[in-house]
Amino acid sequence: MEKLKELDQFKELRDSGKTVFVFMTGWCPDCHYIRPFMPEVEDRFADFRFV
């Protein structure tokens, strides 16, 4: 999963095609639950870009 480095990059990535923005935080229990599954999701949907 790619990391967003600058806010200006958001618009560029949003307009570039099939992009999925994954927002996670350290305090969110749902985020902790889904984090281990993200590599599998990325592999399954390889035609999408995960940021």
N, CA, C, O and CB atoms as a CASP TS submission, in Angstrom:
PFRMAT TS
TARGET T0000
AUTHOR 0000-0000-0000
METHOD Language model
MODEL 1
PARENT N/A
ATOM      1  N   MET     1       0.849  -1.164   0.000  1.00  0.00           N
ATOM      2  CA  MET     1       0.000   0.000   0.000  1.00  0.00           C
ATOM      3  C   MET     1       0.898   1.231   0.000  1.00  0.00           C
ATOM      4  O   MET     1       1.836   1.347   0.788  1.00  0.00           O
ATOM      5  CB  MET     1      -0.968  -0.004   1.219  1.00  0.00           C
ATOM      6  N   GLU     2       0.589   2.109  -0.876  1.00  0.00           N
ATOM      7  CA  GLU     2       1.330   3.356  -1.030  1.00  0.00           C
ATOM      8  C   GLU     2       0.880   4.348   0.045  1.00  0.00           C
ATOM      9  O   GLU     2      -0.278   4.318   0.461  1.00  0.00           O
ATOM     10  CB  GLU     2       1.123   3.951  -2.454  1.00  0.00           C
ATOM     11  N   LYS     3       1.777   5.222   0.498  1.00  0.00           N
ATOM     12  CA  LYS     3       1.403   6.229   1.487  1.00  0.00           C
ATOM     13  C   LYS     3       1.271   7.591   0.817  1.00  0.00           C
ATOM     14  O   LYS     3       2.081   7.960  -0.033  1.00  0.00           O
ATOM     15  CB  LYS     3       2.439   6.287   2.631  1.00  0.00           C
ATOM     16  N   LEU     4       0.253   8.321   1.208  1.00  0.00           N
ATOM     17  CA  LEU     4       0.023   9.664   0.702  1.00  0.00           C
ATOM     18  C   LEU     4       0.954  10.607   1.446  1.00  0.00           C
ATOM     19  O   LEU     4       0.909  10.682   2.674  1.00  0.00           O
ATOM     20  CB  LEU     4      -1.471  10.092   0.866  1.00  0.00           C
ATOM     21  N   LYS     5       1.795  11.324   0.718  1.00  0.00           N
ATOM     22  CA  LYS     5       2.805  12.173   1.353  1.00  0.00           C
ATOM     23  C   LYS     5       2.370  13.624   1.458  1.00  0.00           C
ATOM     24  O   LYS     5       2.729  14.311   2.414  1.00  0.00           O
ATOM     25  CB  LYS     5       4.100  12.094   0.588  1.00  0.00           C
ATOM     26  N   GLU     6       1.600  14.099   0.486  1.00  0.00           N
ATOM     27  CA  GLU     6       1.148  15.482   0.496  1.00  0.00           C
ATOM     28  C   GLU     6      -0.313  15.542   0.070  1.00  0.00           C
ATOM     29  O   GLU     6      -0.779  14.701  -0.698  1.00  0.00           O
ATOM     30  CB  GLU     6       2.025  16.356  -0.430  1.00  0.00           C
ATOM     31  N   LEU     7      -1.022  16.528   0.568  1.00  0.00           N
ATOM     32  CA  LEU     7      -2.436  16.671   0.247  1.00  0.00           C
ATOM     33  C   LEU     7      -2.649  16.933  -1.246  1.00  0.00           C
ATOM     34  O   LEU     7      -3.652  16.493  -1.808  1.00  0.00           O
ATOM     35  CB  LEU     7      -3.048  17.801   1.070  1.00  0.00           C
ATOM     36  N   ASP     8      -1.733  17.635  -1.887  1.00  0.00           N
ATOM     37  CA  ASP     8      -1.850  17.895  -3.325  1.00  0.00           C
ATOM     38  C   ASP     8      -1.847  16.592  -4.116  1.00  0.00           C
ATOM     39  O   ASP     8      -2.444  16.512  -5.189  1.00  0.00           O
ATOM     40  CB  ASP     8      -0.706  18.803  -3.802  1.00  0.00           C
ATOM     41  N   GLN     9      -1.192  15.600  -3.602  1.00  0.00           N
ATOM     42  CA  GLN     9      -1.103  14.305  -4.254  1.00  0.00           C
ATOM     43  C   GLN     9      -2.480  13.613  -4.282  1.00  0.00           C
ATOM     44  O   GLN     9      -2.741  12.793  -5.164  1.00  0.00           O
ATOM     45  CB  GLN     9      -0.065  13.418  -3.534  1.00  0.00           C
ATOM     46  N   PHE    10      -3.348  13.936  -3.333  1.00  0.00           N
ATOM     47  CA  PHE    10      -4.670  13.320  -3.244  1.00  0.00           C
ATOM     48  C   PHE    10      -5.466  13.527  -4.534  1.00  0.00           C
ATOM     49  O   PHE    10      -5.986  12.571  -5.108  1.00  0.00           O
ATOM     50  CB  PHE    10      -5.444  13.893  -2.050  1.00  0.00           C
ATOM     51  N   LYS    11      -5.557  14.785  -4.987  1.00  0.00           N
ATOM     52  CA  LYS    11      -6.333  15.091  -6.193  1.00  0.00           C
ATOM     53  C   LYS    11      -5.750  14.381  -7.410  1.00  0.00           C
ATOM     54  O   LYS    11      -6.487  13.846  -8.238  1.00  0.00           O
ATOM     55  CB  LYS    11      -6.374  16.610  -6.437  1.00  0.00           C
ATOM     56  N   GLU    12      -4.441  14.380  -7.513  1.00  0.00           N
ATOM     57  CA  GLU    12      -3.767  13.710  -8.636  1.00  0.00           C
ATOM     58  C   GLU    12      -4.091  12.215  -8.646  1.00  0.00           C
ATOM     59  O   GLU    12      -4.415  11.654  -9.693  1.00  0.00           O
ATOM     60  CB  GLU    12      -2.234  13.922  -8.554  1.00  0.00           C
ATOM     61  N   LEU    13      -4.004  11.578  -7.488  1.00  0.00           N
ATOM     62  CA  LEU    13      -4.292  10.153  -7.390  1.00  0.00           C
ATOM     63  C   LEU    13      -5.778   9.869  -7.620  1.00  0.00           C
ATOM     64  O   LEU    13      -6.134   8.879  -8.260  1.00  0.00           O
ATOM     65  CB  LEU    13      -3.859   9.620  -6.024  1.00  0.00           C
ATOM     66  N   ARG    14      -6.623  10.723  -7.105  1.00  0.00           N
ATOM     67  CA  ARG    14      -8.068  10.552  -7.261  1.00  0.00           C
ATOM     68  C   ARG    14      -8.464  10.557  -8.735  1.00  0.00           C
ATOM     69  O   ARG    14      -9.336   9.797  -9.157  1.00  0.00           O
ATOM     70  CB  ARG    14      -8.824  11.658  -6.507  1.00  0.00           C
ATOM     71  N   ASP    15      -7.827  11.406  -9.499  1.00  0.00           N
ATOM     72  CA  ASP    15      -8.168  11.543 -10.917  1.00  0.00           C
ATOM     73  C   ASP    15      -7.433  10.564 -11.819  1.00  0.00           C
ATOM     74  O   ASP    15      -7.680  10.536 -13.024  1.00  0.00           O
ATOM     75  CB  ASP    15      -7.877  12.936 -11.371  1.00  0.00           C
ATOM     76  N   SER    16      -6.549   9.772 -11.267  1.00  0.00           N
ATOM     77  CA  SER    16      -5.704   8.899 -12.086  1.00  0.00           C
ATOM     78  C   SER    16      -6.332   7.549 -12.431  1.00  0.00           C
ATOM     79  O   SER    16      -5.717   6.760 -13.149  1.00  0.00           O
ATOM     80  CB  SER    16      -4.416   8.665 -11.380  1.00  0.00           C
ATOM     81  N   GLY    17      -7.513   7.268 -11.949  1.00  0.00           N
ATOM     82  CA  GLY    17      -8.140   5.999 -12.295  1.00  0.00           C
ATOM     83  C   GLY    17      -8.660   5.268 -11.082  1.00  0.00           C
ATOM     84  O   GLY    17      -9.211   5.878 -10.165  1.00  0.00           O
ATOM     85  N   LYS    18      -8.488   3.979 -11.079  1.00  0.00           N
ATOM     86  CA  LYS    18      -9.019   3.125 -10.015  1.00  0.00           C
ATOM     87  C   LYS    18      -8.127   3.216  -8.777  1.00  0.00           C
ATOM     88  O   LYS    18      -7.156   2.472  -8.642  1.00  0.00           O
ATOM     89  CB  LYS    18      -9.129   1.656 -10.496  1.00  0.00           C
ATOM     90  N   THR    19      -8.468   4.130  -7.887  1.00  0.00           N
ATOM     91  CA  THR    19      -7.685   4.340  -6.669  1.00  0.00           C
ATOM     92  C   THR    19      -8.590   4.158  -5.465  1.00  0.00           C
ATOM     93  O   THR    19      -9.690   4.708  -5.416  1.00  0.00           O
ATOM     94  CB  THR    19      -7.028   5.750  -6.655  1.00  0.00           C
ATOM     95  N   VAL    20      -8.125   3.385  -4.494  1.00  0.00           N
ATOM     96  CA  VAL    20      -8.846   3.177  -3.237  1.00  0.00           C
ATOM     97  C   VAL    20      -8.033   3.845  -2.138  1.00  0.00           C
ATOM     98  O   VAL    20      -6.870   3.504  -1.922  1.00  0.00           O
ATOM     99  CB  VAL    20      -9.074   1.641  -2.934  1.00  0.00           C
ATOM    100  N   PHE    21      -8.647   4.792  -1.450  1.00  0.00           N
ATOM    101  CA  PHE    21      -7.986   5.464  -0.340  1.00  0.00           C
ATOM    102  C   PHE    21      -8.378   4.749   0.945  1.00  0.00           C
ATOM    103  O   PHE    21      -9.561   4.632   1.265  1.00  0.00           O
ATOM    104  CB  PHE    21      -8.365   6.980  -0.283  1.00  0.00           C
ATOM    105  N   VAL    22      -7.384   4.276   1.672  1.00  0.00           N
ATOM    106  CA  VAL    22      -7.608   3.529   2.909  1.00  0.00           C
ATOM    107  C   VAL    22      -7.205   4.442   4.064  1.00  0.00           C
ATOM    108  O   VAL    22      -6.036   4.797   4.207  1.00  0.00           O
ATOM    109  CB  VAL    22      -6.791   2.169   2.932  1.00  0.00           C
ATOM    110  N   PHE    23      -8.173   4.813   4.874  1.00  0.00           N
ATOM    111  CA  PHE    23      -7.912   5.672   6.019  1.00  0.00           C
ATOM    112  C   PHE    23      -7.940   4.808   7.273  1.00  0.00           C
ATOM    113  O   PHE    23      -8.943   4.154   7.561  1.00  0.00           O
ATOM    114  CB  PHE    23      -8.953   6.838   6.108  1.00  0.00           C
ATOM    115  N   MET    24      -6.834   4.808   8.018  1.00  0.00           N
ATOM    116  CA  MET    24      -6.742   4.021   9.246  1.00  0.00           C
ATOM    117  C   MET    24      -6.107   4.861  10.348  1.00  0.00           C
ATOM    118  O   MET    24      -5.313   5.763  10.078  1.00  0.00           O
ATOM    119  CB  MET    24      -5.928   2.723   9.012  1.00  0.00           C
ATOM    120  N   THR    25      -6.465   4.555  11.585  1.00  0.00           N
ATOM    121  CA  THR    25      -5.864   5.227  12.727  1.00  0.00           C
ATOM    122  C   THR    25      -5.455   4.183  13.757  1.00  0.00           C
ATOM    123  O   THR    25      -5.895   3.034  13.704  1.00  0.00           O
ATOM    124  CB  THR    25      -6.843   6.263  13.344  1.00  0.00           C
ATOM    125  N   GLY    26      -4.624   4.590  14.677  1.00  0.00           N
ATOM    126  CA  GLY    26      -4.161   3.682  15.714  1.00  0.00           C
ATOM    127  C   GLY    26      -5.201   3.366  16.779  1.00  0.00           C
ATOM    128  O   GLY    26      -5.109   2.331  17.439  1.00  0.00           O
ATOM    129  N   TRP    27      -6.196   4.246  16.958  1.00  0.00           N
ATOM    130  CA  TRP    27      -7.177   4.053  18.019  1.00  0.00           C
ATOM    131  C   TRP    27      -8.434   3.320  17.566  1.00  0.00           C
ATOM    132  O   TRP    27      -9.284   2.993  18.394  1.00  0.00           O
ATOM    133  CB  TRP    27      -7.560   5.375  18.590  1.00  0.00           C
ATOM    134  N   CYS    28      -8.566   3.060  16.286  1.00  0.00           N
ATOM    135  CA  CYS    28      -9.786   2.465  15.726  1.00  0.00           C
ATOM    136  C   CYS    28      -9.734   0.928  15.778  1.00  0.00           C
ATOM    137  O   CYS    28      -8.877   0.326  15.131  1.00  0.00           O
ATOM    138  CB  CYS    28      -9.987   2.939  14.270  1.00  0.00           C
ATOM    139  N   PRO    29     -10.638   0.283  16.538  1.00  0.00           N
ATOM    140  CA  PRO    29     -10.614  -1.182  16.613  1.00  0.00           C
ATOM    141  C   PRO    29     -10.909  -1.848  15.272  1.00  0.00           C
ATOM    142  O   PRO    29     -10.348  -2.902  14.972  1.00  0.00           O
ATOM    143  CB  PRO    29     -11.616  -1.659  17.642  1.00  0.00           C
ATOM    144  N   ASP    30     -11.779  -1.251  14.463  1.00  0.00           N
ATOM    145  CA  ASP    30     -12.076  -1.829  13.145  1.00  0.00           C
ATOM    146  C   ASP    30     -10.843  -1.784  12.239  1.00  0.00           C
ATOM    147  O   ASP    30     -10.605  -2.708  11.462  1.00  0.00           O
ATOM    148  CB  ASP    30     -13.251  -1.078  12.479  1.00  0.00           C
ATOM    149  N   CYS    31     -10.063  -0.708  12.344  1.00  0.00           N
ATOM    150  CA  CYS    31      -8.837  -0.585  11.553  1.00  0.00           C
ATOM    151  C   CYS    31      -7.845  -1.684  11.931  1.00  0.00           C
ATOM    152  O   CYS    31      -7.201  -2.274  11.062  1.00  0.00           O
ATOM    153  CB  CYS    31      -8.198   0.806  11.757  1.00  0.00           C
ATOM    154  N   HIS    32      -7.726  -1.955  13.231  1.00  0.00           N
ATOM    155  CA  HIS    32      -6.827  -3.020  13.686  1.00  0.00           C
ATOM    156  C   HIS    32      -7.302  -4.386  13.183  1.00  0.00           C
ATOM    157  O   HIS    32      -6.488  -5.264  12.895  1.00  0.00           O
ATOM    158  CB  HIS    32      -6.733  -3.025  15.228  1.00  0.00           C
ATOM    159  N   TYR    33      -8.613  -4.558  13.079  1.00  0.00           N
ATOM    160  CA  TYR    33      -9.172  -5.822  12.613  1.00  0.00           C
ATOM    161  C   TYR    33      -8.883  -6.045  11.123  1.00  0.00           C
ATOM    162  O   TYR    33      -8.512  -7.147  10.719  1.00  0.00           O
ATOM    163  CB  TYR    33     -10.682  -5.855  12.868  1.00  0.00           C
ATOM    164  N   ILE    34      -9.053  -5.003  10.317  1.00  0.00           N
ATOM    165  CA  ILE    34      -8.929  -5.167   8.863  1.00  0.00           C
ATOM    166  C   ILE    34      -7.482  -5.098   8.366  1.00  0.00           C
ATOM    167  O   ILE    34      -7.179  -5.623   7.295  1.00  0.00           O
ATOM    168  CB  ILE    34      -9.746  -4.107   8.164  1.00  0.00           C
ATOM    169  N   ARG    35      -6.602  -4.473   9.111  1.00  0.00           N
ATOM    170  CA  ARG    35      -5.213  -4.286   8.666  1.00  0.00           C
ATOM    171  C   ARG    35      -4.532  -5.584   8.208  1.00  0.00           C
ATOM    172  O   ARG    35      -3.880  -5.564   7.164  1.00  0.00           O
ATOM    173  CB  ARG    35      -4.405  -3.672   9.784  1.00  0.00           C
ATOM    174  N   PRO    36      -4.643  -6.698   8.917  1.00  0.00           N
ATOM    175  CA  PRO    36      -3.982  -7.927   8.460  1.00  0.00           C
ATOM    176  C   PRO    36      -4.530  -8.470   7.129  1.00  0.00           C
ATOM    177  O   PRO    36      -3.844  -9.220   6.435  1.00  0.00           O
ATOM    178  CB  PRO    36      -4.118  -8.991   9.522  1.00  0.00           C
ATOM    179  N   PHE    37      -5.752  -8.095   6.782  1.00  0.00           N
ATOM    180  CA  PHE    37      -6.367  -8.585   5.548  1.00  0.00           C
ATOM    181  C   PHE    37      -6.065  -7.721   4.326  1.00  0.00           C
ATOM    182  O   PHE    37      -6.348  -8.124   3.198  1.00  0.00           O
ATOM    183  CB  PHE    37      -7.850  -8.675   5.731  1.00  0.00           C
ATOM    184  N   MET    38      -5.502  -6.553   4.539  1.00  0.00           N
ATOM    185  CA  MET    38      -5.271  -5.628   3.432  1.00  0.00           C
ATOM    186  C   MET    38      -4.357  -6.196   2.334  1.00  0.00           C
ATOM    187  O   MET    38      -4.658  -5.988   1.159  1.00  0.00           O
ATOM    188  CB  MET    38      -4.677  -4.353   3.966  1.00  0.00           C
ATOM    189  N   PRO    39      -3.265  -6.896   2.647  1.00  0.00           N
ATOM    190  CA  PRO    39      -2.459  -7.467   1.560  1.00  0.00           C
ATOM    191  C   PRO    39      -3.258  -8.422   0.672  1.00  0.00           C
ATOM    192  O   PRO    39      -3.077  -8.436  -0.546  1.00  0.00           O
ATOM    193  CB  PRO    39      -1.259  -8.199   2.137  1.00  0.00           C
ATOM    194  N   GLU    40      -4.132  -9.211   1.273  1.00  0.00           N
ATOM    195  CA  GLU    40      -4.972 -10.132   0.502  1.00  0.00           C
ATOM    196  C   GLU    40      -5.957  -9.361  -0.382  1.00  0.00           C
ATOM    197  O   GLU    40      -6.183  -9.733  -1.534  1.00  0.00           O
ATOM    198  CB  GLU    40      -5.737 -11.082   1.448  1.00  0.00           C
ATOM    199  N   VAL    41      -6.536  -8.302   0.153  1.00  0.00           N
ATOM    200  CA  VAL    41      -7.469  -7.472  -0.614  1.00  0.00           C
ATOM    201  C   VAL    41      -6.739  -6.834  -1.797  1.00  0.00           C
ATOM    202  O   VAL    41      -7.255  -6.806  -2.914  1.00  0.00           O
ATOM    203  CB  VAL    41      -8.108  -6.377   0.289  1.00  0.00           C
ATOM    204  N   GLU    42      -5.534  -6.322  -1.539  1.00  0.00           N
ATOM    205  CA  GLU    42      -4.746  -5.705  -2.608  1.00  0.00           C
ATOM    206  C   GLU    42      -4.409  -6.713  -3.703  1.00  0.00           C
ATOM    207  O   GLU    42      -4.453  -6.380  -4.887  1.00  0.00           O
ATOM    208  CB  GLU    42      -3.459  -5.102  -2.040  1.00  0.00           C
ATOM    209  N   ASP    43      -4.076  -7.930  -3.320  1.00  0.00           N
ATOM    210  CA  ASP    43      -3.776  -8.969  -4.307  1.00  0.00           C
ATOM    211  C   ASP    43      -5.018  -9.342  -5.116  1.00  0.00           C
ATOM    212  O   ASP    43      -4.948  -9.552  -6.327  1.00  0.00           O
ATOM    213  CB  ASP    43      -3.209 -10.214  -3.613  1.00  0.00           C
ATOM    214  N   ARG    44      -6.131  -9.419  -4.437  1.00  0.00           N
ATOM    215  CA  ARG    44      -7.375  -9.825  -5.094  1.00  0.00           C
ATOM    216  C   ARG    44      -7.881  -8.776  -6.082  1.00  0.00           C
ATOM    217  O   ARG    44      -8.488  -9.110  -7.100  1.00  0.00           O
ATOM    218  CB  ARG    44      -8.445 -10.100  -4.052  1.00  0.00           C
ATOM    219  N   PHE    45      -7.624  -7.514  -5.773  1.00  0.00           N
ATOM    220  CA  PHE    45      -8.053  -6.408  -6.632  1.00  0.00           C
ATOM    221  C   PHE    45      -6.829  -5.692  -7.191  1.00  0.00           C
ATOM    222  O   PHE    45      -6.642  -4.494  -6.976  1.00  0.00           O
ATOM    223  CB  PHE    45      -8.957  -5.413  -5.849  1.00  0.00           C
ATOM    224  N   ALA    46      -6.006  -6.436  -7.904  1.00  0.00           N
ATOM    225  CA  ALA    46      -4.730  -5.930  -8.395  1.00  0.00           C
ATOM    226  C   ALA    46      -4.864  -4.798  -9.404  1.00  0.00           C
ATOM    227  O   ALA    46      -3.912  -4.045  -9.608  1.00  0.00           O
ATOM    228  CB  ALA    46      -3.959  -7.042  -9.010  1.00  0.00           C
ATOM    229  N   ASP    47      -6.019  -4.663 -10.037  1.00  0.00           N
ATOM    230  CA  ASP    47      -6.186  -3.591 -11.003  1.00  0.00           C
ATOM    231  C   ASP    47      -6.516  -2.249 -10.335  1.00  0.00           C
ATOM    232  O   ASP    47      -6.657  -1.238 -11.022  1.00  0.00           O
ATOM    233  CB  ASP    47      -7.276  -3.957 -11.989  1.00  0.00           C
ATOM    234  N   PHE    48      -6.639  -2.234  -9.008  1.00  0.00           N
ATOM    235  CA  PHE    48      -6.845  -1.003  -8.249  1.00  0.00           C
ATOM    236  C   PHE    48      -5.545  -0.588  -7.588  1.00  0.00           C
ATOM    237  O   PHE    48      -4.680  -1.416  -7.305  1.00  0.00           O
ATOM    238  CB  PHE    48      -7.955  -1.183  -7.193  1.00  0.00           C
ATOM    239  N   ARG    49      -5.425   0.692  -7.350  1.00  0.00           N
ATOM    240  CA  ARG    49      -4.266   1.234  -6.633  1.00  0.00           C
ATOM    241  C   ARG    49      -4.724   1.584  -5.215  1.00  0.00           C
ATOM    242  O   ARG    49      -5.677   2.343  -5.039  1.00  0.00           O
ATOM    243  CB  ARG    49      -3.663   2.501  -7.372  1.00  0.00           C
ATOM    244  N   PHE    50      -4.052   1.036  -4.218  1.00  0.00           N
ATOM    245  CA  PHE    50      -4.416   1.278  -2.820  1.00  0.00           C
ATOM    246  C   PHE    50      -3.451   2.282  -2.213  1.00  0.00           C
ATOM    247  O   PHE    50      -2.234   2.103  -2.255  1.00  0.00           O
ATOM    248  CB  PHE    50      -4.412  -0.041  -2.005  1.00  0.00           C
ATOM    249  N   VAL    51      -4.020   3.344  -1.646  1.00  0.00           N
ATOM    250  CA  VAL    51      -3.221   4.420  -1.050  1.00  0.00           C
ATOM    251  C   VAL    51      -3.700   4.647   0.364  1.00  0.00           C
ATOM    252  O   VAL    51      -3.170   5.510   1.065  1.00  0.00           O
ATOM    253  CB  VAL    51      -3.316   5.735  -1.883  1.00  0.00           C
TER
END
